[in-house]
């Protein structure tokens, strides 16, 4: 029986993408993609999500790639522009679940420094009533199984009674091995339909 529904945030309820800033900054898609693939990489950003400060991460990368210093420093200076908006159709599903019989949780890879901005600007985060595990706080990031264990232990819930929703397939794969019921969010996913097919009642 499903008792809990766990939301990832980026790509599920929040539309974040560094291209929202760098597209205009570079005005050159090829140069932008080179920068994001080779300089300001997902792996580099993930270390800030794991708990490294944005200042430290910036200085490390500037030292490695001094010719890209201006762009590297622009990354976190313009982070709010990269957080374009919420994802309305999925937030609507979350709001429908607010007064349901299910407990709602968040499990997100997000910098400890930057997450408060989202909390301050998007009221739907209050629905979770602070039942949110943030990678930057825990010094653990998905897909490390330990971060799911933090969630399970802290809130005394069971994986096989919990739906886990994420847009990252690696995270979905690991969550499945831990016993979670999973929904992989893609561009065309109808989240409400997927949840209803699992037996979730609205």
C-alpha positions in Angstrom: 0.0 0.0 0.0 1.3 3.4 -1.0 1.6 5.8 2.0 4.3 8.2 0.9 5.1 10.3 -2.2 8.6 11.6 -2.6 9.5 14.4 -5.1 12.8 15.3 -6.6 12.7 19.1 -7.3 14.9 20.1 -10.3 13.2 18.8 -13.5 10.1 17.7 -11.6 8.7 20.8 -10.0 11.4 23.4 -10.9 12.6 24.3 -14.3 16.3 24.9 -13.8 18.8 25.1 -16.7 22.1 27.0 -17.0 21.2 27.7 -20.6 18.5 30.1 -19.6 21.4 32.5 -18.7 24.2 31.4 -20.9 22.2 31.5 -24.2 22.1 35.3 -24.1 25.5 35.6 -22.5 27.3 33.7 -25.3 24.9 34.3 -28.1 26.6 31.3 -29.6 25.1 27.9 -29.0 28.2 26.0 -30.0 30.4 27.9 -27.6 27.8 27.7 -24.8 27.6 23.9 -25.2 31.4 23.6 -25.1 31.5 25.6 -21.9 28.7 23.5 -20.2 30.2 20.2 -21.3 33.8 20.9 -20.6 34.1 23.7 -18.1 31.0 24.3 -16.0 30.1 20.6 -16.0 27.3 18.8 -14.3 30.0 17.0 -12.2 31.5 20.3 -11.0 28.1 21.7 -10.1 27.3 18.4 -8.3 30.1 19.1 -5.9 28.4 22.3 -4.8 25.2 20.2 -4.4 27.2 17.8 -2.2 28.1 20.7 0.2 31.1 22.5 -1.3 30.6 26.2 -1.2 29.9 28.0 -4.5 32.8 30.3 -3.8 35.2 27.4 -3.3 33.8 25.6 -6.4 34.2 28.8 -8.5 37.8 29.4 -7.4 38.8 25.7 -8.1 37.4 26.0 -11.7 38.9 29.4 -12.3 42.3 28.0 -11.4 41.8 25.1 -13.8 40.4 27.2 -16.6 41.6 30.8 -16.2 40.7 31.7 -19.8 37.0 31.1 -18.8 37.2 33.1 -15.6 34.5 35.6 -16.6 32.0 32.8 -17.5 32.8 30.7 -14.5 32.2 33.6 -12.1 29.0 34.4 -14.0 27.6 30.9 -13.2 26.6 31.3 -9.6 26.3 35.1 -9.9 23.4 34.5 -12.3 22.0 31.3 -10.8 18.6 32.8 -10.2 18.2 33.4 -13.9 18.8 29.7 -14.5 15.9 28.9 -12.2 13.4 29.9 -14.7 10.1 28.9 -13.1 8.2 26.1 -11.6 6.8 23.3 -13.8 3.0 24.2 -13.5 1.5 20.9 -14.4 3.5 19.0 -11.8 3.1 21.6 -9.1 -0.7 21.3 -9.8 -0.4 17.6 -9.0 1.5 18.4 -5.8 -1.1 20.9 -4.7 -3.9 18.2 -5.3 -2.0 15.9 -3.0 -1.6 18.4 -0.2 -4.7 17.4 1.6 -4.6 13.7 0.6 -3.9 10.7 2.8 -0.3 10.5 1.7 2.7 11.9 3.4 4.7 14.1 1.0 8.5 14.4 1.0 11.3 16.1 -1.0 14.6 14.6 -1.8 16.8 16.9 -3.8 20.3 17.4 -5.0 20.7 21.2 -4.3 23.3 23.4 -2.8 22.8 24.4 0.8 23.5 28.0 -0.1 21.1 28.2 -3.0 18.1 26.2 -1.9 16.8 28.9 0.4 16.2 31.1 -2.7 13.7 28.6 -4.0 12.0 28.3 -0.6 11.6 32.0 -0.5 10.3 32.5 -4.0 8.0 29.4 -4.5 5.2 28.9 -1.9 4.4 25.3 -2.9 7.5 24.1 -1.0 5.6 24.8 2.2 3.4 21.8 1.3 6.2 19.5 2.4 6.2 21.0 5.9 10.0 20.9 6.1 10.1 17.1 5.3 12.8 17.7 2.7 16.2 16.1 2.5 18.7 18.4 0.8 22.0 17.0 -0.5 24.0 20.1 0.4 22.9 19.7 4.1 23.6 16.0 4.2 26.9 16.1 2.2 25.5 13.2 0.1 24.1 13.4 -3.4 21.8 11.1 -5.5 22.5 8.5 -6.8 24.4 7.5 -3.6 22.0 5.1 -1.8 22.9 6.6 1.5 20.8 9.8 0.8 17.7 7.6 0.5 18.6 5.9 3.7 18.7 9.3 5.4 15.1 10.0 4.3 13.9 6.5 5.3 15.5 6.6 8.7 14.7 10.3 9.6 11.0 9.9 8.8 10.6 6.3 9.7 9.1 5.3 6.3 9.4 2.2 4.2 10.7 2.2 0.6 8.0 -0.3 -0.6 5.3 2.0 0.7 6.7 5.0 -1.1 6.5 6.4 -4.7 9.8 8.2 -5.7 9.5 10.7 -8.6 12.7 11.9 -10.4 13.7 13.1 -13.9 17.2 11.5 -13.6 17.2 7.9 -14.8 20.3 6.9 -12.7 18.4 8.0 -9.6 15.4 6.0 -10.6 17.5 2.9 -11.2 19.1 3.2 -7.7 15.8 3.9 -6.0 14.3 0.8 -7.6 17.1 -1.4 -6.2 16.2 0.1 -2.7 12.6 -1.0 -3.1 10.9 2.3 -4.1 8.0 2.4 -6.5 9.3 4.8 -9.1 8.1 7.3 -11.7 10.6 8.6 -14.2 9.7 12.1 -15.3 10.2 12.8 -19.0 9.1 15.7 -21.2 5.8 14.1 -22.0 5.0 12.5 -18.6 1.5 13.0 -17.3 2.3 12.8 -13.6 -1.2 12.6 -12.3 -2.0 9.8 -14.8 1.1 7.9 -13.7 0.2 8.2 -10.1 -3.4 7.1 -10.6 -2.1 4.0 -12.5 -0.1 3.1 -9.4 -3.3 3.4 -7.3 -2.8 6.8 -5.8 -6.1 8.5 -5.0 -6.7 12.2 -5.5 
